[in-house]
Amino acid sequence: MGVYVAVRGWLECDETQLTTVQEIISSHTDDHYSAGWSTPRQQVNWTRYIFYGADIRESALDWFMNQLREIARIPASDDDGDLIRGLFLASHEVDGTTEWQVHEGQLVISPADTRHQYLGE
C-alpha cells in the first residue's frame, strides 16, 4: 500500500505570477496528484491564491517539491519586487509533520510547530 503524506497549503502571488504558476503545474501534470491544485472561483482584490490539498504517496514527494522549488524561483513581476510566498504542512505517516515555507525564492523545510501535531493524527 505504501506510506502517505497529507499535503495541504497555499501560495500567494500576483496575477502575472499566477499565470506562470499554472504553467509550471501544467508542465508537471500527472493526471492524479495534480488534481489537488485549485484556485478560487473568483479572485478577490490584488493577491492571487492557489491551494493544494491531497494525500500523496511518499514516492511522489520529490515530484511535488520540485514543483514548489520551480514556483518559488518565479521572479517578481513588477516594481514592488514581491516574490511568491506560501505555507504548506505535510503530515507524514511515519516521520511526523513538517512545515514547508515558500519565500525568498526558495522552499524551506523545517519541523512543524507542535501546535500542528493534531493535523497528523
C-alpha positions as CSV (number, residue, x, y, z in Angstrom):
1,M,0.0,0.0,0.0
2,G,2.8,2.4,0.7
3,V,3.3,5.4,3.0
4,Y,1.3,8.5,2.5
5,V,1.8,12.2,3.3
6,A,-1.1,14.6,3.7
7,V,0.0,17.8,2.0
8,R,-2.1,21.0,2.4
9,G,-1.3,24.6,1.9
10,W,-1.3,27.6,-0.3
11,L,0.7,30.1,-2.4
12,E,0.3,33.8,-2.7
13,C,1.3,35.8,-5.8
14,D,0.1,38.4,-8.3
15,E,-1.8,37.9,-11.4
16,T,1.2,37.6,-13.7
17,Q,2.9,35.2,-11.4
18,L,-0.3,33.1,-11.1
19,T,-0.2,32.5,-14.8
20,T,3.4,31.2,-14.6
21,V,2.5,29.1,-11.6
22,Q,-0.3,27.4,-13.5
23,E,2.1,26.8,-16.5
24,I,4.5,25.1,-14.1
25,I,1.8,22.9,-12.6
26,S,0.6,22.0,-16.1
27,S,4.1,21.0,-17.1
28,H,4.3,18.6,-14.2
29,T,0.8,17.2,-14.6
30,D,0.5,13.5,-13.7
31,D,-3.3,13.0,-14.2
32,H,-3.6,12.1,-10.5
33,Y,-2.0,14.2,-7.8
34,S,-2.1,17.3,-9.9
35,A,-5.8,17.3,-9.2
36,G,-5.0,18.5,-5.7
37,W,-4.3,22.1,-7.0
38,S,-7.2,24.6,-7.0
39,T,-7.9,28.3,-7.2
40,P,-10.9,30.3,-6.0
41,R,-13.8,30.5,-8.4
42,Q,-13.2,34.3,-8.4
43,Q,-10.1,36.0,-7.2
44,V,-10.7,38.9,-4.9
45,N,-8.6,42.1,-4.9
46,W,-4.9,42.1,-5.8
47,T,-3.4,38.9,-4.2
48,R,-3.9,35.7,-6.1
49,Y,-4.1,32.5,-4.2
50,I,-3.7,28.9,-5.3
51,F,-4.3,26.0,-2.9
52,Y,-3.1,22.4,-2.7
53,G,-4.6,19.5,-0.7
54,A,-4.1,15.8,-1.2
55,D,-2.8,12.7,0.4
56,I,0.1,11.6,-1.8
57,R,2.4,8.7,-1.7
58,E,5.8,9.3,-0.2
59,S,7.3,8.3,-3.5
60,A,5.6,11.4,-5.1
61,L,7.1,13.9,-2.7
62,D,10.1,14.8,-4.9
63,W,7.7,15.4,-7.8
64,F,5.6,17.8,-5.7
65,M,8.6,19.5,-4.0
66,N,10.3,20.1,-7.4
67,Q,7.2,22.0,-8.5
68,L,7.3,24.1,-5.4
69,R,11.0,24.9,-5.9
70,E,10.4,25.9,-9.5
71,I,7.4,28.0,-8.5
72,A,9.5,29.7,-5.7
73,R,12.0,30.8,-8.3
74,I,9.5,32.8,-10.3
75,P,10.8,36.4,-10.4
76,A,8.8,39.4,-9.2
77,S,6.6,40.7,-12.0
78,D,6.5,44.4,-11.1
79,D,8.4,47.2,-9.3
80,D,7.3,46.2,-5.8
81,G,9.6,43.1,-6.0
82,D,7.3,40.7,-4.3
83,L,8.2,37.1,-4.8
84,I,5.8,34.2,-4.4
85,R,5.2,33.1,-0.8
86,G,3.3,30.3,0.7
87,L,2.9,27.8,3.5
88,F,2.3,24.1,3.5
89,L,2.0,21.4,6.2
90,A,3.0,17.9,5.3
91,S,2.0,15.1,7.7
92,H,4.0,12.0,7.0
93,E,2.5,8.8,8.3
94,V,5.9,7.7,9.8
95,D,8.1,10.8,10.1
96,G,5.5,13.3,11.5
97,T,4.6,16.8,10.3
98,T,6.9,19.3,8.6
99,E,6.4,22.9,7.5
100,W,7.3,23.9,4.0
101,Q,7.7,27.7,3.5
102,V,7.9,29.2,0.1
103,H,9.7,32.5,0.4
104,E,12.7,34.5,-0.9
105,G,12.8,32.3,-4.0
106,Q,13.3,29.1,-2.0
107,L,11.5,26.1,-0.5
108,V,12.5,25.9,3.2
109,I,11.6,22.8,5.1
110,S,11.6,22.6,8.9
111,P,9.8,20.5,11.6
112,A,6.3,21.8,12.2
113,D,5.4,23.5,15.4
114,T,4.0,21.1,18.0
115,R,0.7,23.1,17.8
116,H,0.1,21.4,14.4
117,Q,0.5,17.8,15.7
118,Y,-3.2,17.3,15.8
119,L,-3.3,17.5,12.0
120,G,-1.1,14.4,11.6
121,E,-3.1,12.2,14.0
